[in-house]
Amino acid sequence: MAALSPAQLLKFQEDGFLVLEGIFSPKECDMMREQIQKIVAEMEVPSHCRTEFSTQQEEQLRVQGNTDYFLTSGDKIRFFFEKGVFDKEGNFLIPPENSINKIGHALHAHDPVFKCITHSPQVQQPHFGGEVTPHQDATFLHTKPLGRVLGIWIAIEDATLENGCLWFIPGSHTDGISRRMVRVQVGSVGCTNFIGSEQVYEDSRFIPTPIHKGGLILIHGEVVHKSELNHSTHSRHAYTFHLMESKGTHWSQDNWLQPTPELPFPLLYT
């Protein structure tokens, strides 16, 4: 992908997001989807590690904040599930391949297909200083100064109004963040907590961003966004990762995600 045009860059700076169609070929998208199917078919998740994924504060603290499986997933490929897919014993109530909400958090480091996509020329960006409830990525990926995290959201399949495309509040990246999820230590056990309060946003402020297979959405770390429930019979797979500007940026030491020997630091861009 060529550098953004002045008009595109201005649009991103004003809105906090930018929809770019036709970045990846159908073949590349099919390759990613087939690789995910292979990974899911081979997954082994102990019953006590079967964790739901959520961005809602109370649910997140309940199902993720107190589990080592989540907190140590930053340099591994691990699986997080939709709500209501397990019985009380942790057995699947639906086919496992239909139960996944998110696979995280190191596909870009350990899987050859996603590593290739992540570092492909299409996502090199010069000139840049289930239902997912409304949130800001900087709540979970905090930097000093703010505004140095860029989300890359790639549509592996068409994302439509019916199957759960992303929705944004244009310009909301200029209002700062209202809360942060931080890593805390309780005795010898690591967990997470929230600083600040979860905001309520009027539905009328959001606009949808349907996008075709192979398209890409750039997401400012502070823009408010969400996705609705998938009400269709079609899946809506996507691959997303985040970049942090390297020059003059400090990764907050109380972020839940911290560098490890296996994965020294988040992806950087200059």
C-alpha positions in Angstrom: 0.0 0.0 0.0 1.3 3.4 -0.9 1.6 6.2 1.6 -1.7 7.9 2.4 -2.7 10.8 0.3 -2.9 14.2 2.0 -6.7 14.0 1.9 -6.7 10.5 3.5 -4.2 11.6 6.2 -6.4 14.6 7.0 -9.5 12.4 7.2 -7.8 10.1 9.7 -6.6 13.0 11.8 -10.2 14.5 11.9 -12.1 11.3 12.5 -9.7 9.0 14.3 -10.2 6.1 11.8 -9.9 5.5 8.1 -11.4 2.9 5.8 -9.2 1.6 3.0 -10.7 -0.8 0.6 -8.8 -3.4 -1.6 -5.6 -3.6 0.4 -5.3 -7.4 0.5 -6.2 -9.9 -2.3 -9.0 -12.5 -1.9 -6.2 -15.1 -2.0 -4.4 -13.6 1.0 -7.7 -13.4 2.9 -8.5 -17.0 2.2 -5.0 -18.0 3.3 -5.6 -16.3 6.7 -9.0 -17.9 7.1 -7.7 -21.3 6.3 -4.8 -20.9 8.7 -7.2 -20.0 11.5 -9.3 -23.0 10.7 -6.2 -25.2 11.1 -5.2 -23.5 14.3 -8.6 -23.9 15.8 -8.9 -27.6 14.7 -5.6 -28.3 16.6 -6.3 -26.2 19.7 -6.0 -27.7 23.2 -7.5 -25.6 25.9 -7.8 -27.0 29.5 -11.2 -26.6 31.0 -10.0 -24.2 33.7 -8.5 -21.9 31.0 -11.7 -21.6 28.9 -12.1 -17.8 29.2 -14.7 -15.5 27.6 -13.5 -12.3 25.9 -15.1 -9.0 26.8 -14.4 -5.3 26.8 -17.1 -4.5 29.5 -15.4 -3.6 32.8 -17.3 -5.9 35.2 -17.3 -8.9 32.9 -13.6 -8.4 32.0 -12.5 -8.3 35.6 -14.6 -11.4 36.3 -13.6 -13.6 33.4 -10.2 -12.3 32.4 -8.7 -10.1 35.1 -8.1 -12.9 37.6 -6.9 -15.6 35.2 -3.2 -16.3 34.5 -4.3 -17.7 31.1 -5.2 -14.2 29.9 -2.4 -12.3 31.7 0.4 -14.5 30.2 -1.1 -14.6 26.7 0.9 -11.6 25.4 3.6 -13.7 23.8 1.5 -16.8 23.0 -1.3 -18.0 20.8 -4.3 -18.5 23.1 -8.0 -18.8 22.7 -10.9 -16.7 24.1 -14.5 -17.6 23.6 -17.9 -16.2 23.1 -20.4 -16.1 26.0 -22.5 -19.1 26.7 -20.5 -21.7 24.7 -19.6 -23.9 27.8 -21.6 -25.9 30.3 -20.8 -25.8 34.0 -18.1 -28.3 33.6 -16.3 -26.4 30.8 -17.5 -28.6 28.0 -18.4 -27.1 24.7 -22.1 -26.6 24.0 -21.5 -25.9 20.3 -18.8 -27.0 17.8 -15.5 -25.5 19.0 -14.8 -23.9 15.6 -18.0 -21.7 16.2 -17.1 -20.8 19.8 -14.1 -18.5 19.2 -14.3 -14.8 19.9 -10.7 -14.0 19.7 -7.3 -15.6 19.3 -4.5 -13.7 21.0 -2.1 -12.2 21.4 1.0 -13.3 19.4 -0.2 -14.6 16.1 2.0 -12.0 14.5 5.1 -13.5 16.2 4.5 -17.2 16.1 2.4 -18.1 13.1 4.1 -17.8 9.7 1.0 -16.8 7.8 0.1 -14.0 10.1 3.7 -12.9 10.6 4.0 -12.5 6.8 0.8 -10.5 6.6 1.7 -8.3 9.6 5.1 -7.4 8.1 3.8 -7.1 4.5 4.3 -3.9 2.4 0.5 -3.4 2.5 0.6 -2.4 6.2 3.7 -0.2 6.2 2.4 3.2 7.2 4.8 6.2 6.9 3.7 9.6 8.1 1.9 8.4 11.2 2.9 10.0 14.6 -19.2 -11.3 19.0 -20.4 -7.8 20.1 -17.6 -5.6 21.2 -18.9 -2.9 23.5 -17.8 0.7 23.0 -14.2 1.1 24.0 -10.9 2.8 23.3 -7.8 0.7 22.5 -5.6 3.0 24.7 -7.6 1.8 27.7 -5.7 -1.5 27.3 -2.6 -0.3 25.4 -1.5 2.8 27.2 1.5 4.9 26.1 3.2 8.1 27.3 2.4 10.4 25.5 -1.0 9.2 24.4 -1.9 9.0 20.7 1.0 6.7 19.8 -0.9 3.5 19.2 -2.4 2.6 15.8 -4.8 -0.3 15.3 -4.7 -2.3 12.0 -8.0 -4.1 11.4 -8.1 -6.3 8.3 -11.4 -7.7 7.0 -10.8 -11.4 6.1 -14.5 -11.5 5.1 -17.0 -8.9 4.1 -18.0 -6.9 7.3 -21.6 -5.7 6.9 -24.3 -4.1 9.0 -25.9 -7.5 9.5 -22.8 -9.5 10.5 -21.2 -7.0 12.9 -19.1 -4.4 11.1 -17.2 -1.8 13.2 -18.9 1.4 14.4 -17.0 4.6 15.3 -17.7 8.0 17.0 -15.9 10.4 14.6 -13.6 12.8 16.3 -13.8 11.0 19.7 -10.0 10.5 19.7 -9.6 14.1 20.7 -11.3 13.7 24.1 -8.6 11.6 25.8 -9.4 8.3 27.6 -11.8 7.8 30.5 -10.4 4.7 32.0 -7.4 2.4 32.0 -7.0 -1.3 32.6 -3.8 -1.9 34.6 -1.9 -4.9 35.9 -1.8 -5.2 39.7 -0.3 -7.6 42.1 -2.4 -9.2 44.9 0.1 -11.1 47.0 1.7 -13.6 44.6 -1.1 -13.5 42.1 -1.3 -11.1 39.2 -4.6 -9.6 38.1 -6.1 -6.5 36.5 -8.1 -3.6 37.7 -9.6 -0.4 36.1 -8.7 3.2 36.8 -11.4 5.7 35.9 -15.0 5.0 34.9 -16.6 3.3 32.0 -18.5 5.9 29.8 -21.9 5.5 28.3 -22.2 6.7 24.7 -25.4 7.6 22.8 -26.0 5.2 19.9 -26.8 8.1 17.6 -23.2 9.3 17.8 -21.8 6.1 16.1 -21.5 5.6 12.4 -21.0 2.2 10.7 -18.1 1.3 8.6 -19.0 -1.7 6.4 -16.0 -2.9 4.5 -15.3 -5.6 1.8 -13.1 -8.6 2.2 -9.4 -7.5 1.9 -10.1 -4.0 3.2 -8.3 -2.4 6.1 -9.3 0.1 8.8 -6.8 2.3 10.5 -7.9 2.9 14.1 -6.5 5.7 16.4 -5.8 4.4 19.9 -8.2 6.8 21.5 -11.2 6.7 19.1 -14.3 5.2 20.5 -15.6 2.1 18.6 -17.6 -1.0 18.9 -19.2 -3.8 16.9 -22.8 -5.1 17.1 -24.0 -8.7 17.4 -23.8 -10.8 14.3 -27.5 -11.2 13.3 -26.7 -12.9 10.0 -25.9 -16.5 9.0 -22.5 -15.4 7.8 -19.3 -15.2 9.8 -17.2 -12.0 10.0 -13.6 -12.9 10.5 -11.0 -10.2 10.9 -7.3 -10.0 11.8 -6.2 -7.1 14.0 -3.0 -5.9 15.6 -1.5 -2.7 17.0 1.6 -0.7 16.2 3.3 1.7 18.5 5.4 4.7 17.3 9.0 4.1 18.4 10.4 7.6 18.6 9.8 9.3 21.9 7.1 6.8 23.1 7.1 4.9 26.4 5.1 1.8 26.9 3.3 2.1 30.3 4.8 -0.3 32.9 1.4 -1.1 34.4 -0.1 -2.2 31.1 -1.5 -5.7 31.3 0.7 -6.6 28.3 4.4 -6.5 29.0 7.5 -7.4 27.0 8.9 -10.9 27.6 12.1 -12.6 26.5 10.1 -14.5 23.8 8.4 -11.3 22.6 10.6 -8.3 23.6 8.3 -5.5 22.7 5.0 -4.6 20.9 5.3 -3.9 17.2 7.0 -0.6 16.4 6.7 1.8 13.5 8.7 4.9 12.7 
